[in-house]
Amino acid sequence: MLGEKLRAALEKLRTAPLISDETVEEAIREIQRALIASDVDVNLVFNLSSEIRELAKKKPPEGLTRKEFIIKKTYELLANLLGGAKQPPQKPKRILLLGLFGQGKTTTAAKLALWYKKRGLNVALICADVHRPASYEQLKQLAEQIDVTFYGDKEEKDACKIVEKGLKELKKKDLIIVDSAGRSALDDKLIEEIKAIKKVFNPDQIWLVLSADIGQLARTQAKAFHDAVGVNGIILTKMDGSAKGGGTLAACAETKASVYFIGTGEKVSELEQFDAFRYLSRIMGYGDLQALIEKAKEITEQELSPEQMLSEEFNLKIFYKQLEATKKLGPLSKVAEMLGLKAFVPKEELELTEEKLNTFKVIMDSMTEQELLNPDIIDSSRIRRIAKGSGKPEASVRELLRHYRKMAKIYKKLQKLSKGKEFSQDIDIEKLLKKFTVKKKRFKIR
């Protein structure tokens, strides 16, 4: 809801015939409601409001209207409130992960290992959590799943000894990630253990794992961990389903700790480098094309290139490859969100089940090359032949064609947008709002 409300606030500015002080105040009130509902600290919200009022009084630079200037600067202020854009270290040597129980630290350790592995590093994981019995098995299974080296010792109860032995075993690795123990609260025993591990491990990065649903409490936790052992990075988990994500981000930004990554789902592949400009663009419905292209590039075995995903020659053959890649790209709803089209794609398109996708693939396997490349030639007689060859009802063939035609229209619109600068960090909000605003239908009374 945060994104929808913020978008509505900018819409008030865009559609206003004249940008008056009253118009600016109305938009500010909408932004305030949106941020406070997302658990952003009231003082931060009021400071932002004052900054928007001040910029509204400034003279816009040459080439921008007053309206364009206010919208653009408001967007930038919102992005900076949520942390801006900070690059994570590309070749860290040793990362120590900290966090309390229930924050998703162990799963995040595997996600992080996979992220760096995809970027060419030889990664290893060490389980230094000797208090939670399931942590050893969980991290070991995740390491096997992503094919990275794992080290742990179920019998050893001294975390420092585990780390010490692990370093000797893994000395040839490019990157070693240690999953430390958690507690229900940051107590003296936990601090003492983390300090001891830090001394043995000598990490160049100490990152705190926080759940996005804690909201403003993120500030307290981040400060407590930093004061105790030093923290130079944050990873936020559960960002896909938290209404307090905005509040958590703002709280982290206030502590000056950089949010490097966000978890966007339960799968080990669902970890994204955080960029507040791209994040804000996505939740407001403008899309995050760069994230989708990065995700698509990882699917090398499917040979699904970003160019194909944005091709004007969209056909069933490309549609078929997209269906094959769906499991790795994630649910269609996430793909649509990255494209900024979630609000414009019919609900039934976003809720296609895996069973339905498999049915579509079987049907397309019964089509000729000509039909796949030019679906418009598929008439009733071809539908009967395809249905018979695939063993599926004619209704299913027609349903596939309906889905294809809807997606083809969406991709044509996206392809036009991708030629411009709409998805860059230097985003032109005014143009985006114009392109994506749904025109209201006018009804004639007879």
HELIX and SHEET records of a PDB file:
HELIX    1   1 LEU A    2  THR A   15  1                                  14    
HELIX    2   2 ASP A   21  ALA A   37  1                                  17    
HELIX    3   3 VAL A   42  LYS A   57  1                                  16    
HELIX    4   4 ARG A   66  LEU A   81  1                                  16    
HELIX    5   5 LYS A  105  LYS A  117  1                                  13    
HELIX    6   6 PRO A  133  ILE A  146  1                                  14    
HELIX    7   7 ALA A  159  GLU A  169  1                                  11    
HELIX    8   8 ASP A  188  PHE A  201  1                                  14    
HELIX    9   9 ALA A  212  ILE A  214  5                                   3    
HELIX   10  10 LEU A  217  VAL A  229  1                                  13    
HELIX   11  11 GLY A  245  GLU A  254  1                                  10    
HELIX   12  12 ALA A  276  ILE A  283  1                                   8    
HELIX   13  13 LEU A  289  LYS A  297  1                                   9    
HELIX   14  14 THR A  300  GLN A  302  5                                   3    
HELIX   15  15 PRO A  306  MET A  309  1                                   4    
HELIX   16  16 LEU A  316  LEU A  329  1                                  14    
HELIX   17  17 LEU A  332  LEU A  339  1                                   8    
HELIX   18  18 LYS A  347  LEU A  350  1                                   4    
HELIX   19  19 GLU A  354  ASP A  365  1                                  12    
HELIX   20  20 GLU A  369  LEU A  373  1                                   5    
HELIX   21  21 PRO A  375  ILE A  377  5                                   3    
HELIX   22  22 SER A  380  SER A  390  1                                  11    
HELIX   23  23 GLU A  394  SER A  418  1                                  25    
HELIX   24  24 ILE A  429  PHE A  436  1                                   8    
SHEET    1   A 8 THR A 149  TYR A 151  0                                        
SHEET    2   A 8 VAL A 123  ALA A 128  1                                        
SHEET    3   A 8 LEU A 175  SER A 180  1                                        
SHEET    4   A 8 ARG A  94  LEU A  98  1                                        
SHEET    5   A 8 GLN A 205  SER A 211  1                                        
SHEET    6   A 8 GLY A 233  THR A 237  1                                        
SHEET    7   A 8 VAL A 259  GLY A 263  1                                        
SHEET    8   A 8 LEU A 271  GLN A 273 -1                                        
END                                                                             
